[in-house]
Amino acid sequence: MLGAGYGVTVTGLTAEEVAAVPAHPNLKAVTLDVTSDAQVEACVGSLTRLDALVNCAGMVLRDGKEFTLPGFQKVIDVNLTGTMRMCLAAKPLLDRQGGAIVNIASVWSFLGGPLVPAYTASKGGVAQLTKSLAVAWAPAIRVNAIAPGWIETDLTKPAQADKVRSDAIIARTPFGRWGKPDDIGGAAVFLCSDAAGFITGTVLPVDGGYIAK
């Protein structure tokens, strides 16, 4: 987004995450917990203009924790309700600019994740929420989603470190590699731009062909 000329506010859950954001004149980093109404309102309320919102806060619980109600609810609150919380808070500013929203869904929006039922349900919900808001808020605000495949991020480090699992992921991916964060960034810039001015309600897989195989 910086390369496309946007002034960017990036958020992190902890002060450590915010401190790790590199310095840039057009980049501001702030702490934000998307499960907190007060923090979301304060974050969005600090802005005077908003052209695009990218909802990328997300979490997953491992070791069967998503098969407990507390674990299930925690993941849903971050991934799905947190997305809606941000969309609602940002709507007035986006209305003024004719802005765009890009939500981060997942390949698990289309497939069944047997080890992560809450993550899978939340990302399926993000995909359907995207379509609902696209219809409800057109034509003033365009609402789309990106469905990443296996991307090299902190969230996927356990799978990256597991050679058997990583090899299986690469074998299924026609591009024959893990995705990079920039692969998602390019799609986000496009969906926020005027080049996507007649696109709304779409869920765009950026997965190297993973779900096509």
C-alpha positions in Angstrom: 0.0 0.0 0.0 2.9 2.4 0.7 4.3 1.7 -2.8 0.9 2.7 -4.2 1.0 6.1 -2.5 -1.2 5.5 0.5 -0.6 6.8 3.9 -0.9 3.7 6.0 -1.9 3.0 9.6 -0.9 -0.5 10.6 -2.0 -2.1 13.8 -0.5 -4.7 16.1 -2.0 -6.5 19.1 1.0 -5.8 21.4 3.4 -3.0 21.9 6.2 -5.3 20.8 4.5 -5.9 17.4 4.0 -2.1 16.9 7.7 -1.4 17.9 8.8 -3.9 15.2 7.2 -1.9 12.4 9.9 -0.2 10.3 10.0 3.6 10.4 8.6 5.3 7.3 7.2 8.8 6.8 3.9 7.6 5.5 3.5 4.8 8.0 2.0 4.9 11.5 1.8 1.9 13.8 -0.7 1.7 16.7 -1.9 -1.0 19.0 -5.3 -2.5 18.5 -7.4 -5.3 19.8 -10.2 -5.9 17.3 -12.3 -7.6 20.0 -12.5 -4.3 21.9 -15.3 -1.9 20.9 -13.5 0.9 22.7 -10.1 0.3 21.0 -11.7 0.0 17.5 -13.7 3.2 18.0 -10.6 5.0 19.2 -8.4 3.8 16.4 -10.9 4.7 13.6 -11.9 7.9 15.5 -8.3 9.1 15.3 -8.5 9.3 11.5 -9.8 12.2 9.5 -9.8 10.4 6.1 -10.0 6.7 5.2 -9.9 5.5 1.6 -9.4 1.8 2.2 -9.7 -0.7 5.0 -7.8 -4.0 5.0 -9.0 -6.3 7.7 -6.2 -8.7 8.4 -6.3 -9.4 12.1 -6.5 -13.1 12.6 -5.7 -16.1 14.8 -5.8 -19.8 15.0 -5.7 -22.2 18.0 -3.9 -25.5 17.8 -3.8 -28.8 19.8 -7.5 -29.2 19.7 -8.3 -26.0 21.5 -10.8 -25.0 18.8 -12.9 -28.0 19.8 -13.7 -26.3 23.0 -16.4 -23.6 23.2 -14.1 -21.0 24.8 -11.5 -21.6 22.1 -14.1 -21.6 19.3 -15.6 -18.4 20.5 -12.3 -16.6 20.9 -11.3 -17.4 17.3 -14.7 -16.3 16.0 -14.5 -13.0 17.9 -11.2 -12.1 16.4 -11.5 -13.4 12.9 -15.2 -12.8 12.1 -16.7 -10.4 14.7 -13.5 -8.3 14.7 -13.8 -7.9 10.9 -17.5 -6.8 11.3 -16.5 -4.5 14.2 -13.9 -2.7 12.0 -16.2 -2.5 9.0 -19.0 -0.9 11.0 -16.6 1.6 12.6 -15.0 2.6 9.3 -18.2 2.9 7.3 -18.8 6.6 7.9 -15.3 7.6 6.8 -15.4 5.3 3.8 -18.8 6.6 2.7 -17.2 10.1 2.4 -14.5 8.9 0.1 -16.3 6.2 -1.9 -13.8 3.8 -0.3 -13.0 0.1 -0.4 -12.8 -2.7 2.1 -10.6 -5.8 1.7 -11.3 -8.6 4.1 -8.8 -11.5 4.6 -10.6 -14.8 4.1 -8.7 -18.0 3.4 -8.6 -21.1 1.3 -10.4 -22.6 4.3 -13.4 -20.4 3.3 -13.8 -23.1 0.5 -12.4 -26.2 2.1 -12.9 -28.1 5.4 -10.1 -27.7 8.0 -10.4 -30.8 10.2 -8.0 -29.5 12.9 -9.2 -25.9 13.0 -13.1 -25.8 13.0 -13.3 -22.3 14.4 -10.7 -20.9 12.0 -12.5 -22.6 9.1 -15.9 -21.4 10.2 -14.7 -17.8 10.8 -13.1 -17.6 7.4 -16.2 -19.0 5.7 -18.1 -16.4 7.6 -15.7 -13.6 6.4 -16.4 -14.7 2.8 -20.2 -14.5 3.3 -19.9 -11.3 5.3 -18.0 -9.8 2.4 -20.8 -10.6 0.0 -23.5 -9.3 2.3 -21.8 -6.0 2.9 -20.9 -5.6 -0.7 -24.6 -5.8 -1.6 -25.7 -3.6 1.4 -23.2 -0.8 0.9 -23.0 -0.6 -2.9 -22.3 1.6 -4.7 -20.7 3.9 -2.1 -18.3 1.3 -0.7 -16.8 -1.7 -2.5 -16.3 -4.7 -0.3 -14.1 -7.6 -1.4 -12.0 -10.4 0.2 -8.7 -12.1 -0.5 -8.5 -15.8 0.2 -4.8 -16.6 0.8 -3.4 -20.0 0.4 -0.3 -21.1 2.3 1.7 -17.9 2.9 5.0 -17.6 4.8 3.8 -15.8 7.9 4.2 -16.2 11.6 0.8 -17.9 11.7 2.1 -20.7 9.4 5.5 -21.2 11.0 4.6 -24.6 12.5 3.6 -25.9 9.1 6.7 -24.4 7.4 8.9 -26.1 10.0 7.2 -29.5 9.5 9.0 -30.9 6.4 6.4 -33.6 5.7 3.5 -31.1 5.9 5.4 -28.4 4.0 6.3 -30.8 1.2 2.7 -31.9 0.9 1.5 -28.3 0.7 4.1 -27.5 -2.0 3.2 -30.7 -3.9 -0.5 -29.7 -4.0 0.3 -26.1 -5.0 0.7 -25.8 -8.8 3.2 -22.9 -8.4 5.4 -25.3 -6.4 6.2 -22.9 -3.5 4.9 -21.2 -0.5 3.3 -17.8 -1.1 5.0 -14.6 0.1 3.3 -11.7 1.9 3.9 -9.5 -1.1 1.7 -11.9 -3.1 -1.2 -10.8 -0.9 -0.2 -7.2 -0.9 -0.4 -6.9 -4.6 -3.9 -8.3 -4.7 -4.9 -5.9 -1.9 -3.6 -2.9 -3.7 -5.5 -3.9 -6.8 -8.8 -4.4 -5.0 -8.5 -1.0 -3.3 -7.6 0.8 -6.5 -9.7 2.4 -9.2 -8.6 -0.4 -11.5 -11.1 -2.6 -9.5 -13.8 0.1 -9.6 -16.5 -2.3 -10.8 -15.5 -5.2 -8.6 -17.4 -5.8 -5.4 -18.5 -8.9 -3.5 -15.7 -11.1 -4.8 -13.6 -13.5 -2.8 -10.3 -13.7 -4.7 -8.1 -16.8 -4.0 -4.4 -15.9 -4.0 -3.1 -19.4 -3.4 -0.8 -20.5 -6.3 -3.6 -22.7 -7.5 -4.0 -24.7 -4.3 -7.8 -25.0 -4.4 -7.8 -25.6 -8.1 -6.0 -28.9 -7.9 
